[in-house]
Amino acid sequence: MQELVLVQPGQSIDGTPARELERTGAHVEFEARLAECGPLAFRIAQGVLRNAADAEDVAQEALLKAFRSFHRLRDPQKFRAWLVRITFRMALDRRRSAKRREKRETQWAMPELRPSPPSAEALAASSEFQSRLERAMEELPEKLRLVLLLAAMQGYTLEEVSAMLGIPAGTVKSRLFLARKQLAEKLR
Amino acid sequence: MNCQNARQQITDTLAAGQLELAAELTLHVQACAGCREFYTQQAELFRAMGSGLSVMVNLPMPASLLPNVRARLGETEAGRRWLPVLLPAAAVLVIACILAVPLLRRSKVSNGAPVASAPVAGHQEPRISQPEKKPLEQAAVSPAPRPKPVRSVQRKASPRSDESASLPVVLVDPRESAGFAQLAAMVYRQPELGKALLEPVELPAEVSMAIAPLRVPDLEIESLGEMDR
């Protein structure tokens, strides 16, 4: 005998509102993405900002922003691509405002003002070459810079980078080629 | 192959991420000391670039990042949970404020304005002698059939915030309301007629009757509805 259950519209059989279930589902899905893409967001931000604390801030903001737009970013590939773009953009903005602030402070502060003590990662990468590399990276066009950063990340193939950026693998290759060449010219 | 061309190819090869040079290029590098030196330098530069970039982007993610994101997500969710409650409440509050402003203004106006009082019967208060448009219009309209005149009397007695509180309301038998309305309109058009009506009438000596002024407190007011029953 067939059993029929009367369900109030907008609710599941056990009485949990459908919206609540949907929200819970979105949370579970987002949690999975968070674990997968959190490091990616941090690394992109770190590549631009070269300061772990700032990079963490930016990655956090980017991930929260991603959650707010999660309803239209359910597709994992779409999500990752969106996160890469938004993190890179936010990190660039942060870098620019930090530079402006730095400039202002340098102009108005006392000449003997000492620079802030370097962080552990700054000390680790404090060789002269590293600072030249950082400066040269900043001079690169944004498109080339992002490709270079993503390609330098461990664990991502060229195809994955192309999927992240939503561009053909051939375009990634040519951008990478141009980026390396321009960078080498600046460092020569 | 000349050296300029060879150096260009060396750079391109390294920039493309290839480790080995083409056969022709290898032969030139082996034969030309300058190009060999250039190749060694460039290979070292590209290697350093690669490792420098790797150092730049492959830092371990701070352990606090994901817990912080989760905590802030929790805060956001808590805020969202209140939203469906807070939004209607805020809307109701705004509407209440919007409605309250004109009411407050009216009450201020009515506090300053005279409150309707005695002219219940129109005999003692010579309001008609001061022909104001509004009171008389109201008087002309209000006598229209009123099923429960008691209510209208009560309304007069209590001060109202409504603008109409300053207008006199006259208690008239429903059957005479049309006639009274005509009279009121006539008095409004001819104020001297109103004055004449209010002047004491001197009766001839042979007439042995007197008309006492109407006294409101003596009236026994009953609902017309009840009287009909």
Contacts between the chains, C-beta under 8 A, distances in Angstrom:
chain1	res1	chain2	res2	distance
A	23	B	77	8.0
A	27	B	73	8.0
A	30	B	73	7.9
A	34	B	66	6.1
A	34	B	69	6.4
A	34	B	70	7.6
A	35	B	66	7.0
A	38	B	61	6.1
A	38	B	65	5.8
A	38	B	66	5.2
A	38	B	69	7.2
A	39	B	61	4.3
A	42	B	59	7.8
A	42	B	61	4.5
A	42	B	62	7.2
A	42	B	65	6.0
A	43	B	57	4.8
A	43	B	58	6.7
A	43	B	59	7.1
A	43	B	61	7.4
A	44	B	57	7.5
A	46	B	56	7.2
A	46	B	57	6.2
A	46	B	59	5.3
A	47	B	53	7.9
A	47	B	56	5.4
A	47	B	57	4.1
A	50	B	56	6.4
A	52	B	59	6.4
A	52	B	62	6.3
A	55	B	59	8.0
A	56	B	62	5.1
A	56	B	64	7.1
A	56	B	65	5.3
A	56	B	68	7.8
A	59	B	61	7.9
A	59	B	65	5.9
A	60	B	65	6.3
A	60	B	68	5.7
A	60	B	69	5.5
A	60	B	72	7.1
A	63	B	69	4.8
A	64	B	69	6.4
A	64	B	72	5.8
A	64	B	73	6.9
A	64	B	76	7.2
A	67	B	73	6.0
A	67	B	76	7.6
A	68	B	76	7.8
A	121	B	59	6.0
A	124	B	55	7.2
A	125	B	52	7.7
A	125	B	55	5.4
A	125	B	56	7.0
A	129	B	48	5.9
A	129	B	52	6.5
A	130	B	52	5.5
A	130	B	55	7.0
A	130	B	56	7.9
A	133	B	48	7.8
A	133	B	49	6.6
A	133	B	52	4.3
A	133	B	53	7.3
A	133	B	56	7.6
A	134	B	56	7.3
A	137	B	53	7.9
A	137	B	56	7.7
A	148	B	53	6.4
A	149	B	53	7.2
A	149	B	56	7.6
A	149	B	57	5.4
A	152	B	50	7.2
A	152	B	53	3.7
A	152	B	54	5.3
A	152	B	56	7.0
A	152	B	57	5.1
A	152	B	58	7.4
A	153	B	57	5.2
A	153	B	58	6.4
A	154	B	54	7.2
A	154	B	58	5.3
A	173	B	16	7.8
A	176	B	17	7.2
A	177	B	12	7.7
A	177	B	15	5.1
A	177	B	16	5.3
A	177	B	17	7.9
A	178	B	15	7.9
A	180	B	14	7.5
A	180	B	15	4.2
A	180	B	16	8.0
A	180	B	17	7.4
A	180	B	46	6.9
A	180	B	49	6.9
A	181	B	11	6.4
A	181	B	12	7.4
A	181	B	15	4.2
A	183	B	49	5.9
A	184	B	11	6.7
A	184	B	14	7.5
A	184	B	15	6.7
A	184	B	42	7.1
A	184	B	45	5.7
A	184	B	46	6.4
A	184	B	49	6.7
A	187	B	45	6.2
A	187	B	49	6.9
A	188	B	45	7.0
